[in-house]
Amino acid sequence: MNVELSKEDLELMDMLLAKEEVQTRVEIHHCKHHEYKDFLKKREKHVGDLQASVKNALAAVK
């Protein structure tokens, strides 16, 4: 499946993913439950991977 996104769409996604990454790190820091902390770490990696994909797409657009 291919999705067409504008440069502005990609920039917004990059900004939102950056905010989510920061929020997830804070949540990890304050988390006391091991299982949930593991879930958050996986989510942080997934968000980072998505952000890398968005940055690559942005580089191709510019």
C-alpha positions in Angstrom: 0.0 0.0 0.0 1.4 3.4 -1.0 0.2 6.6 0.7 0.9 10.0 -0.8 2.0 12.6 1.8 2.9 16.2 1.2 6.1 17.7 2.7 3.9 19.5 5.2 2.3 16.2 6.2 5.7 14.6 6.7 7.0 17.5 8.8 3.9 17.4 11.0 4.3 13.6 11.5 8.0 14.1 12.4 7.1 16.8 15.0 4.3 14.6 16.5 6.5 11.5 16.6 9.3 13.6 18.3 6.8 14.7 21.0 5.6 11.1 21.5 9.1 9.9 21.9 9.8 12.5 24.6 6.5 11.7 26.4 7.3 7.9 26.2 10.7 8.5 27.8 9.2 10.4 30.6 6.6 7.7 31.1 9.3 5.0 31.2 11.2 7.0 33.8 8.2 7.2 36.1 6.9 3.6 35.5 7.1 1.2 38.4 5.7 -1.9 36.7 8.2 -4.0 34.8 5.9 -5.4 32.2 4.5 -2.0 31.3 8.0 -0.5 31.2 9.0 -3.2 28.7 5.9 -2.3 26.6 6.9 1.4 26.7 10.4 0.6 25.6 9.1 -1.3 22.7 6.8 1.6 21.8 9.7 4.0 22.1 11.6 1.9 19.6 8.6 1.7 17.2 8.2 5.5 17.4 11.9 6.0 16.7 11.7 3.6 13.7 8.7 5.4 12.3 10.4 8.8 12.8 13.4 7.5 10.9 11.1 6.5 8.0 9.5 9.9 8.0 12.9 11.6 8.0 14.0 9.5 5.1 10.8 10.3 3.2 11.4 14.0 4.0 14.9 13.8 2.7 13.6 12.4 -0.6 11.0 15.2 -0.9 13.4 18.1 -0.3 
